[in-house]
Amino acid sequence: MALKNLNEYLSLIPVVRQCPGGSLWSSYDEEGDVLYVNFRESVPATDSELTDDDIILRYDGDDLVGITILHASKR
């Protein structure tokens, strides 16, 4: 089975390489229109910050461990 959007996925390589720890996990909640991006596997956040453009930055201490993008389909 051919992947239709292969070039779009390949364009993510520079983004993933620059992620904290060089890792990236993501999931999309279609019903809530929320994109979850994690830079570490299974790390709970100890703090979070909501930006002016409805993005939640999640931290473990001083380390950014993920972002939550609200209204993802409208971006």
TORKOL-4160 file (C-alpha; in steps of 0.2 Angstrom, whole numbers, padded with zeros to 4 digits, m for minus):
75
<pt num="1" X="0000" Y="0000" Z="0000"/>
<pt num="2" X="0007" Y="0017" Z="m0005"/>
<pt num="3" X="0007" Y="0031" Z="0007"/>
<pt num="4" X="m0001" Y="0046" Z="m0002"/>
<pt num="5" X="0007" Y="0059" Z="0009"/>
<pt num="6" X="0025" Y="0052" Z="0010"/>
<pt num="7" X="0033" Y="0068" Z="0006"/>
<pt num="8" X="0023" Y="0077" Z="0020"/>
<pt num="9" X="0030" Y="0065" Z="0032"/>
<pt num="10" X="0047" Y="0066" Z="0026"/>
<pt num="11" X="0046" Y="0085" Z="0028"/>
<pt num="12" X="0045" Y="0082" Z="0047"/>
<pt num="13" X="0062" Y="0075" Z="0048"/>
<pt num="14" X="0070" Y="0092" Z="0052"/>
<pt num="15" X="0057" Y="0095" Z="0064"/>
<pt num="16" X="0059" Y="0079" Z="0074"/>
<pt num="17" X="0078" Y="0081" Z="0074"/>
<pt num="18" X="0076" Y="0097" Z="0082"/>
<pt num="19" X="0064" Y="0091" Z="0095"/>
<pt num="20" X="0070" Y="0090" Z="0113"/>
<pt num="21" X="0078" Y="0073" Z="0115"/>
<pt num="22" X="0076" Y="0070" Z="0096"/>
<pt num="23" X="0059" Y="0061" Z="0099"/>
<pt num="24" X="0041" Y="0065" Z="0094"/>
<pt num="25" X="0025" Y="0056" Z="0098"/>
<pt num="26" X="0008" Y="0064" Z="0092"/>
<pt num="27" X="m0010" Y="0060" Z="0092"/>
<pt num="28" X="m0025" Y="0069" Z="0086"/>
<pt num="29" X="m0042" Y="0070" Z="0095"/>
<pt num="30" X="m0054" Y="0073" Z="0080"/>
<pt num="31" X="m0070" Y="0076" Z="0091"/>
<pt num="32" X="m0061" Y="0088" Z="0102"/>
<pt num="33" X="m0050" Y="0095" Z="0088"/>
<pt num="34" X="m0035" Y="0094" Z="0099"/>
<pt num="35" X="m0017" Y="0089" Z="0093"/>
<pt num="36" X="m0006" Y="0082" Z="0107"/>
<pt num="37" X="0013" Y="0082" Z="0104"/>
<pt num="38" X="0025" Y="0074" Z="0116"/>
<pt num="39" X="0044" Y="0075" Z="0116"/>
<pt num="40" X="0046" Y="0061" Z="0129"/>
<pt num="41" X="0036" Y="0044" Z="0130"/>
<pt num="42" X="0024" Y="0043" Z="0145"/>
<pt num="43" X="0031" Y="0058" Z="0155"/>
<pt num="44" X="0018" Y="0067" Z="0166"/>
<pt num="45" X="0019" Y="0086" Z="0166"/>
<pt num="46" X="0022" Y="0094" Z="0182"/>
<pt num="47" X="0017" Y="0112" Z="0175"/>
<pt num="48" X="0009" Y="0119" Z="0160"/>
<pt num="49" X="0007" Y="0136" Z="0152"/>
<pt num="50" X="m0007" Y="0142" Z="0141"/>
<pt num="51" X="m0001" Y="0154" Z="0127"/>
<pt num="52" X="m0012" Y="0168" Z="0119"/>
<pt num="53" X="m0015" Y="0157" Z="0103"/>
<pt num="54" X="m0023" Y="0142" Z="0113"/>
<pt num="55" X="m0007" Y="0131" Z="0114"/>
<pt num="56" X="m0003" Y="0123" Z="0130"/>
<pt num="57" X="0015" Y="0120" Z="0134"/>
<pt num="58" X="0018" Y="0106" Z="0146"/>
<pt num="59" X="0034" Y="0105" Z="0157"/>
<pt num="60" X="0042" Y="0092" Z="0168"/>
<pt num="61" X="0052" Y="0104" Z="0179"/>
<pt num="62" X="0061" Y="0116" Z="0167"/>
<pt num="63" X="0060" Y="0103" Z="0153"/>
<pt num="64" X="0047" Y="0105" Z="0139"/>
<pt num="65" X="0039" Y="0088" Z="0137"/>
<pt num="66" X="0025" Y="0092" Z="0126"/>
<pt num="67" X="0013" Y="0104" Z="0118"/>
<pt num="68" X="m0006" Y="0103" Z="0116"/>
<pt num="69" X="m0014" Y="0112" Z="0101"/>
<pt num="70" X="m0032" Y="0117" Z="0103"/>
<pt num="71" X="m0043" Y="0120" Z="0088"/>
<pt num="72" X="m0030" Y="0111" Z="0078"/>
<pt num="73" X="m0039" Y="0110" Z="0061"/>
<pt num="74" X="m0041" Y="0129" Z="0060"/>
<pt num="75" X="m0022" Y="0132" Z="0059"/>
